[in-house]
């Protein structure tokens, strides 16, 4: 057919055409559980559609990374990042709405963050106050709105629960060693973890150093006696955003 190949098609119009438009047509790629599988599109800009080793489906542009990532468990979508758990859409960067605004779960539509009529909870500040102060309006439970700040300005009240964004801290025990300490067993380090803006407690973890404390007793200190000793340091994730009203 002029060099074209048809599968279930007697008149292919492309190099490879599967099906003739009257029934189902499938291409199946079978790979190992942690092996890559996908399609590659060559040209001035090379693109790939691939099932990644972590079972995500990714649209990949060579030299740029993974502009679109679909998470396998819930079908959550990430643009420029792997989506965080619980978010249907997670974007690394700004989102632009040219028209229509944003529709919230209660059915209301917000077309501007600078609307003077929009009031945050307790009606102390407006949406415009939030934006002018360097914050972002965020709608929480029951349609209430608060403002996300990297640093809460004067005159604003922190929301009474834990609406925060945190970043992980690597924790290493820094307690001073007691006299006679021998670091026999070493130090267990840890990472606190963090979270995107949500009503969650600030994460923490404890780094522990274990060893023995020894002393000498008996005639002329002839007997060395040791006892098990440990010290610990608890670290907390860094708060980078806090909700206020």
N, C-alpha and C positions, 0 to 999 in steps of 0.2 A: 504493500500500500504506500508506494512512494517513499519507502524507508521507515514509515511509521509502523508501530506495533500495536495491535489491538488484542485485548483479552475480553472475551464476551462482547466483542465489537468487530463488525466486518468492514467498518469504514472509519478507522481512526484518523483524527485530524491533528494529533500531536505525536511526539516521538513515542510516547506510551500512553494509551488510553484504555481504562478499565471500565467495562459496562457500556451499555448503549442507551441509558436513560429510562429503561423500563423496569428495572429491579434494583436490588441492593448491589453495592460494589464496595469491597473492602481491601485494604492493604494491611497485613499483619506483620509486625516486627517482633520476633521472639529473642530475648536476650536473658542473661543470667540476672538474678535478683538485684545485684549491685553493679551490673554492667550497663554502659550507655547504649541507647538505641534512639535513632532519629533520622531526620531528613536534613540534608545540607544543600543550600542554594548558593552557588558560586557567582562571582561577578565582581564589580568594583567594590561592593559591600557584601561580605559573606555573612549569610544568616543561617541559623540552624533552628530546627524544632526538635527538641530532644527530651527523652525520659532520662533524668539525671540519676546518679548513684544513690541519692537519698529518696528516690521515687517521686520527686517533684517533676512536673512538666514545665519546661523552660523554653522561651523564645530567646535565642542568643545571637548577639551581633559581635563578630570578631573584633577584639580591641576595645569593646565597650563593656562587655559582661552580659548580664541577664536582665534585659529591660522588663520582661514579664515572667513571673514565676507563679505557678498554680500548685498549691499544697495538696497532697493526696488525701488526707483524712477528711477534711471538711470542704475542700474545693475553694479555700480562701485564696485570694489573688494578691500578689505583691508586684508593685511597679518599681523597678530599681532595687529590689530587696526581696529576701525570703519573708513572706508574711508572718507577723507575730501571731501567736495562738490567740484565737478569740475574735480576730478582726477579719471581716469579709473582704475588706480592701485595705491594704497597707501601702503607703506611698512614701518613698524616699525623695522628698522634694516638694515643691509647691504644687497646688492644684488650682487650675484656672477654669472658672465658669464664665463663658462669654455671654450667656443669657440664661434665664430661668432660675438661677440661684440654687439653693440646697433645700431639699425636702426632708424634714425630720420625722421620726417614728410616729409622732402625734398628728401628722398630716399637715403641719404648718410649714411654710416656705420662708426661708431667709434669703433675701436678695442682696443685702448689704450688711457688713459688720458694723457700719457706722450709723445705723438707724437710730435716730434720737428717741423713737417711741419704744424701743426694746428695753425692758427693765430686767436686771439681774435679780436673783432671789432677794427677799427682804426689801426690794424696791429702793435700795440706798444708792446704787449706781446704775447707769444705763450701759447699753452695748457700746455706745460711742465712748463713754468714759473708759471702758475696758481697752478698746483699740488705741485710743490716744495715749493711754498709760503703758502701751507696749505689750498688751496681753491679747489673748484669743478667747472669744466667746465659746463656751462648751456647755452643751445641754446634757444634764444628768437625769436621774430618775424623776418620773412624774412631770416631765417637761420643764423642770426648773433649770435655770441657766446660771453658771458661775463663770469666772474669768481665770484663764490659765496664765500665770506669771512665772518668769524665771527668777524674779525676786519681788516679793509682795511690796507694793509702794505704801507710803504712809497714808493712813486713812482707810485702808482696806483691811478686812477681817478674814483670817484663814477660815476656810470651810471646816466645820467641826469634825468631819470624818477625815479619811486619809487620802483625799484626792491629790495625788502627786505623780511626778515622773522621777524615777531614780536611775542611777548608773551604778554598775557593779564596782566594788572595791576589793582589791586583793589584800588579804589579812595575814599578817605575820606576828606572832607573839612578841611583844616588846617589854614584857615585865622583867625587871632586874633579877638576876639569878641570886639565890640566897648563898650565904657564906658556906663554903665547902661543897658547892654544887659541882657535879660531874655530869655533863650532857650525854648520858649513856644511851638514850633512846631517840633523841632528836626532836624536831619540831614539825607538827602537822599544820600546813598552811591551808587556807581556804579562800573562796571567792563568795561574796555576799549574793551576787545576782542583782538584777534590777528589773524594772517594768516600765512600759509605756504609760501614758497618763490614764490613771484608773484609781478606783477607791480600794487601794490595797495598802497593808502596813509596810513600813520601810523594812527591807530585808536586812538580815544580820547573820553573821557566822562567828564562830569562836576558834581561834588558833591556839593549840595546846603544845607546850614544851614539856617533855617528860625526861627525867633523869634520876639521879640519886644524890643525896646529901650525906657526906661521910665525915666522921670524926674519930678520934683515937681515945681509947680509955684503957684502964688497967695500969700496971706498974710501968712507969716510964713511957706510957702511951704505946704499948706494944701491940694492942689489938685495934684493928681498924673496923669500925662498925658503920654500916651504910643503911639508909632508909629511903624508900621510894618517895619522890617529890615531883610535883608538877606545878607549872604556872600557866596562866592563860590570859589572852587578850580578846575581847569581843569587839568586832568592827561592824559598822553600819553603812549601808549603801548611801551614796551622795544624792541628796535631793536636788534636782535640777529644775523642776517646775512644781508649783503649788497652786491649788485652787483657792480663790477668794471671792468675796462679794462686797 
